[in-house]
């Protein structure tokens, strides 16, 4: 018996179905997290790319990054 005979008789159709179920579960979890988040948290995250120093490094603090 050759390897091609063994592989052709195996039922491998379950693996794509398992992958689809895992993908849909991860997608649903991300959508659930986004829809359940608070509006203030979403607004602060939306402004992060526009913030030069980050929210934690305000002028006058030790983390401002302007020398010692």
N, CA, C and O atoms as a GROMACS GRO file, in nm:
protein
  272
    1UNK      N    1   0.086  -0.118   0.000
    1UNK     CA    2   0.000   0.000   0.000
    1UNK      C    3   0.090   0.124   0.000
    1UNK      O    4   0.183   0.134   0.080
    2UNK      N    5   0.061   0.216  -0.090
    2UNK     CA    6   0.141   0.337  -0.102
    2UNK      C    7   0.082   0.450  -0.019
    2UNK      O    8  -0.034   0.444   0.023
    3UNK      N    9   0.163   0.552   0.003
    3UNK     CA   10   0.119   0.667   0.081
    3UNK      C   11   0.004   0.741   0.012
    3UNK      O   12  -0.085   0.792   0.080
    4UNK      N   13   0.006   0.747  -0.119
    4UNK     CA   14  -0.103   0.816  -0.191
    4UNK      C   15  -0.236   0.744  -0.173
    4UNK      O   16  -0.341   0.808  -0.169
    5UNK      N   17  -0.233   0.613  -0.161
    5UNK     CA   18  -0.355   0.538  -0.135
    5UNK      C   19  -0.411   0.568   0.004
    5UNK      O   20  -0.532   0.584   0.022
    6UNK      N   21  -0.322   0.577   0.100
    6UNK     CA   22  -0.364   0.607   0.237
    6UNK      C   23  -0.422   0.748   0.246
    6UNK      O   24  -0.527   0.768   0.306
    7UNK      N   25  -0.353   0.844   0.187
    7UNK     CA   26  -0.399   0.984   0.194
    7UNK      C   27  -0.529   1.005   0.117
    7UNK      O   28  -0.611   1.088   0.157
    8UNK      N   29  -0.550   0.933   0.010
    8UNK     CA   30  -0.672   0.952  -0.068
    8UNK      C   31  -0.794   0.893   0.002
    8UNK      O   32  -0.906   0.934  -0.026
    9UNK      N   33  -0.775   0.799   0.093
    9UNK     CA   34  -0.887   0.739   0.165
    9UNK      C   35  -0.917   0.809   0.297
    9UNK      O   36  -1.015   0.776   0.363
   10UNK      N   37  -0.834   0.904   0.336
   10UNK     CA   38  -0.858   0.976   0.462
   10UNK      C   39  -0.963   1.084   0.439
   10UNK      O   40  -0.967   1.147   0.334
   11UNK      N   41  -1.047   1.103   0.538
   11UNK     CA   42  -1.149   1.209   0.530
   11UNK      C   43  -1.092   1.335   0.593
   11UNK      O   44  -1.093   1.350   0.716
   12UNK      N   45  -1.041   1.426   0.511
   12UNK     CA   46  -0.978   1.548   0.559
   12UNK      C   47  -1.069   1.669   0.550
   12UNK      O   48  -1.022   1.782   0.566
   13UNK      N   49  -1.196   1.649   0.525
   13UNK     CA   50  -1.287   1.762   0.507
   13UNK      C   51  -1.321   1.830   0.640
   13UNK      O   52  -1.379   1.939   0.638
   14UNK      N   53  -1.288   1.772   0.752
   14UNK     CA   54  -1.320   1.831   0.882
   14UNK      C   55  -1.227   1.948   0.916
   14UNK      O   56  -1.268   2.039   0.987
   15UNK      N   57  -1.104   1.947   0.865
   15UNK     CA   58  -1.007   2.050   0.900
   15UNK      C   59  -1.046   2.190   0.851
   15UNK      O   60  -1.033   2.285   0.928
   16UNK      N   61  -1.093   2.207   0.729
   16UNK     CA   62  -1.139   2.341   0.690
   16UNK      C   63  -1.260   2.388   0.771
   16UNK      O   64  -1.275   2.507   0.797
   17UNK      N   65  -1.344   2.296   0.810
   17UNK     CA   66  -1.462   2.333   0.889
   17UNK      C   67  -1.420   2.378   1.029
   17UNK      O   68  -1.477   2.473   1.083
   18UNK      N   69  -1.322   2.311   1.087
   18UNK     CA   70  -1.271   2.352   1.219
   18UNK      C   71  -1.206   2.489   1.209
   18UNK      O   72  -1.224   2.574   1.296
   19UNK      N   73  -1.130   2.512   1.103
   19UNK     CA   74  -1.067   2.642   1.083
   19UNK      C   75  -1.170   2.753   1.068
   19UNK      O   76  -1.152   2.862   1.122
   20UNK      N   77  -1.278   2.726   0.996
   20UNK     CA   78  -1.384   2.825   0.978
   20UNK      C   79  -1.452   2.856   1.111
   20UNK      O   80  -1.480   2.973   1.140
   21UNK      N   81  -1.478   2.756   1.191
   21UNK     CA   82  -1.541   2.777   1.322
   21UNK      C   83  -1.450   2.859   1.413
   21UNK      O   84  -1.497   2.948   1.483
   22UNK      N   85  -1.320   2.830   1.412
   22UNK     CA   86  -1.226   2.907   1.495
   22UNK      C   87  -1.218   3.052   1.448
   22UNK      O   88  -1.214   3.144   1.530
   23UNK      N   89  -1.215   3.075   1.317
   23UNK     CA   90  -1.213   3.210   1.264
   23UNK      C   91  -1.339   3.286   1.303
   23UNK      O   92  -1.330   3.401   1.347
   24UNK      N   93  -1.455   3.226   1.289
   24UNK     CA   94  -1.580   3.293   1.323
   24UNK      C   95  -1.589   3.323   1.473
   24UNK      O   96  -1.643   3.426   1.512
   25UNK      N   97  -1.535   3.234   1.556
   25UNK     CA   98  -1.535   3.258   1.700
   25UNK      C   99  -1.445   3.376   1.735
   25UNK      O  100  -1.482   3.460   1.817
   26UNK      N  101  -1.327   3.384   1.673
   26UNK     CA  102  -1.237   3.497   1.699
   26UNK      C  103  -1.298   3.627   1.646
   26UNK      O  104  -1.288   3.730   1.712
   27UNK      N  105  -1.359   3.623   1.530
   27UNK     CA  106  -1.421   3.742   1.472
   27UNK      C  107  -1.536   3.790   1.561
   27UNK      O  108  -1.550   3.910   1.585
   28UNK      N  109  -1.618   3.698   1.609
   28UNK     CA  110  -1.728   3.733   1.697
   28UNK      C  111  -1.678   3.792   1.829
   28UNK      O  112  -1.738   3.885   1.882
   29UNK      N  113  -1.567   3.739   1.881
   29UNK     CA  114  -1.511   3.792   2.005
   29UNK      C  115  -1.461   3.936   1.987
   29UNK      O  116  -1.480   4.019   2.075
   30UNK      N  117  -1.398   3.964   1.874
   30UNK     CA  118  -1.351   4.100   1.848
   30UNK      C  119  -1.468   4.196   1.832
   30UNK      O  120  -1.465   4.306   1.887
   31UNK      N  121  -1.569   4.156   1.759
   31UNK     CA  122  -1.688   4.241   1.741
   31UNK      C  123  -1.756   4.264   1.876
   31UNK      O  124  -1.799   4.376   1.904
   32UNK      N  125  -1.767   4.163   1.957
   32UNK     CA  126  -1.828   4.176   2.090
   32UNK      C  127  -1.749   4.276   2.176
   32UNK      O  128  -1.808   4.360   2.243
   33UNK      N  129  -1.616   4.267   2.173
   33UNK     CA  130  -1.531   4.358   2.250
   33UNK      C  131  -1.548   4.502   2.203
   33UNK      O  132  -1.555   4.595   2.284
   34UNK      N  133  -1.555   4.521   2.072
   34UNK     CA  134  -1.570   4.656   2.018
   34UNK      C  135  -1.706   4.715   2.054
   34UNK      O  136  -1.715   4.831   2.092
   35UNK      N  137  -1.810   4.636   2.041
   35UNK     CA  138  -1.944   4.688   2.068
   35UNK      C  139  -1.970   4.710   2.216
   35UNK      O  140  -2.054   4.793   2.253
   36UNK      N  141  -1.900   4.638   2.302
   36UNK     CA  142  -1.922   4.652   2.446
   36UNK      C  143  -1.830   4.754   2.512
   36UNK      O  144  -1.843   4.780   2.631
   37UNK      N  145  -1.736   4.812   2.436
   37UNK     CA  146  -1.643   4.908   2.496
   37UNK      C  147  -1.714   5.042   2.521
   37UNK      O  148  -1.813   5.075   2.456
   38UNK      N  149  -1.662   5.115   2.615
   38UNK     CA  150  -1.721   5.244   2.649
   38UNK      C  151  -1.682   5.349   2.546
   38UNK      O  152  -1.577   5.338   2.483
   39UNK      N  153  -1.767   5.448   2.530
   39UNK     CA  154  -1.742   5.552   2.430
   39UNK      C  155  -1.618   5.635   2.464
   39UNK      O  156  -1.543   5.672   2.374
   40UNK      N  157  -1.596   5.663   2.591
   40UNK     CA  158  -1.479   5.742   2.630
   40UNK      C  159  -1.350   5.667   2.599
   40UNK      O  160  -1.252   5.727   2.554
   41UNK      N  161  -1.350   5.537   2.622
   41UNK     CA  162  -1.232   5.456   2.590
   41UNK      C  163  -1.206   5.456   2.439
   41UNK      O  164  -1.092   5.464   2.395
   42UNK      N  165  -1.313   5.447   2.360
   42UNK     CA  166  -1.299   5.448   2.215
   42UNK      C  167  -1.246   5.582   2.166
   42UNK      O  168  -1.163   5.587   2.076
   43UNK      N  169  -1.294   5.690   2.225
   43UNK     CA  170  -1.247   5.823   2.185
   43UNK      C  171  -1.100   5.843   2.219
   43UNK      O  172  -1.024   5.898   2.140
   44UNK      N  173  -1.059   5.798   2.337
   44UNK     CA  174  -0.918   5.813   2.374
   44UNK      C  175  -0.828   5.728   2.285
   44UNK      O  176  -0.716   5.769   2.252
   45UNK      N  177  -0.874   5.609   2.246
   45UNK     CA  178  -0.795   5.525   2.156
   45UNK      C  179  -0.790   5.584   2.016
   45UNK      O  180  -0.689   5.571   1.946
   46UNK      N  181  -0.898   5.649   1.974
   46UNK     CA  182  -0.901   5.709   1.841
   46UNK      C  183  -0.804   5.826   1.830
   46UNK      O  184  -0.754   5.856   1.722
   47UNK      N  185  -0.776   5.894   1.941
   47UNK     CA  186  -0.687   6.009   1.940
   47UNK      C  187  -0.540   5.971   1.960
   47UNK      O  188  -0.453   6.057   1.948
   48UNK      N  189  -0.509   5.846   1.989
   48UNK     CA  190  -0.371   5.804   2.011
   48UNK      C  191  -0.278   5.830   1.892
   48UNK      O  192  -0.166   5.875   1.915
   49UNK      N  193  -0.318   5.805   1.768
   49UNK     CA  194  -0.225   5.833   1.658
   49UNK      C  195  -0.194   5.982   1.641
   49UNK      O  196  -0.091   6.016   1.584
   50UNK      N  197  -0.281   6.069   1.689
   50UNK     CA  198  -0.261   6.212   1.675
   50UNK      C  199  -0.181   6.272   1.790
   50UNK      O  200  -0.134   6.385   1.781
   51UNK      N  201  -0.166   6.196   1.898
   51UNK     CA  202  -0.096   6.243   2.017
   51UNK      C  203   0.054   6.226   1.997
   51UNK      O  204   0.101   6.115   1.970
   52UNK      N  205   0.131   6.335   2.012
   52UNK     CA  206   0.275   6.330   1.989
   52UNK      C  207   0.350   6.256   2.098
   52UNK      O  208   0.433   6.171   2.068
   53UNK      N  209   0.322   6.286   2.224
   53UNK     CA  210   0.400   6.230   2.335
   53UNK      C  211   0.331   6.114   2.405
   53UNK      O  212   0.395   6.046   2.485
   54UNK      N  213   0.209   6.089   2.379
   54UNK     CA  214   0.136   5.985   2.450
   54UNK      C  215   0.061   6.047   2.566
   54UNK      O  216   0.094   6.157   2.610
   55UNK      N  217  -0.039   5.979   2.615
   55UNK     CA  218  -0.124   6.033   2.720
   55UNK      C  219  -0.051   6.041   2.854
   55UNK      O  220  -0.083   6.129   2.935
   56UNK      N  221   0.045   5.952   2.880
   56UNK     CA  222   0.112   5.949   3.010
   56UNK      C  223   0.219   6.057   3.022
   56UNK      O  224   0.252   6.099   3.133
   57UNK      N  225   0.274   6.103   2.912
   57UNK     CA  226   0.386   6.198   2.917
   57UNK      C  227   0.336   6.340   2.893
   57UNK      O  228   0.341   6.391   2.781
   58UNK      N  229   0.288   6.402   2.997
   58UNK     CA  230   0.241   6.540   2.989
   58UNK      C  231   0.356   6.634   3.025
   58UNK      O  232   0.445   6.594   3.100
   59UNK      N  233   0.356   6.758   2.975
   59UNK     CA  234   0.461   6.852   3.012
   59UNK      C  235   0.466   6.875   3.163
   59UNK      O  236   0.363   6.890   3.228
   60UNK      N  237   0.586   6.876   3.215
   60UNK     CA  238   0.603   6.898   3.359
   60UNK      C  239   0.615   6.769   3.438
   60UNK      O  240   0.635   6.774   3.559
   61UNK      N  241   0.604   6.656   3.374
   61UNK     CA  242   0.618   6.529   3.445
   61UNK      C  243   0.756   6.469   3.416
   61UNK      O  244   0.827   6.516   3.328
   62UNK      N  245   0.793   6.367   3.490
   62UNK     CA  246   0.924   6.305   3.474
   62UNK      C  247   0.934   6.228   3.341
   62UNK      O  248   1.044   6.206   3.291
   63UNK      N  249   0.820   6.187   3.284
   63UNK     CA  250   0.821   6.104   3.165
   63UNK      C  251   0.811   6.187   3.038
   63UNK      O  252   0.778   6.131   2.933
   64UNK      N  253   0.837   6.315   3.042
   64UNK     CA  254   0.817   6.398   2.923
   64UNK      C  255   0.920   6.370   2.814
   64UNK      O  256   0.893   6.397   2.698
   65UNK      N  257   1.037   6.316   2.848
   65UNK     CA  258   1.136   6.278   2.750
   65UNK      C  259   1.222   6.394   2.702
   65UNK      O  260   1.288   6.381   2.600
   66UNK      N  261   1.224   6.507   2.773
   66UNK     CA  262   1.302   6.624   2.732
   66UNK      C  263   1.420   6.641   2.827
   66UNK      O  264   1.430   6.742   2.897
   67UNK      N  265   1.509   6.545   2.829
   67UNK     CA  266   1.627   6.554   2.915
   67UNK      C  267   1.599   6.504   3.055
   67UNK      O  268   1.500   6.434   3.078
   68UNK      N  269   1.688   6.540   3.148
   68UNK     CA  270   1.674   6.492   3.284
   68UNK      C  271   1.596   6.591   3.361
   68UNK      O  272   1.571   6.572   3.480
   0.00000   0.00000   0.00000
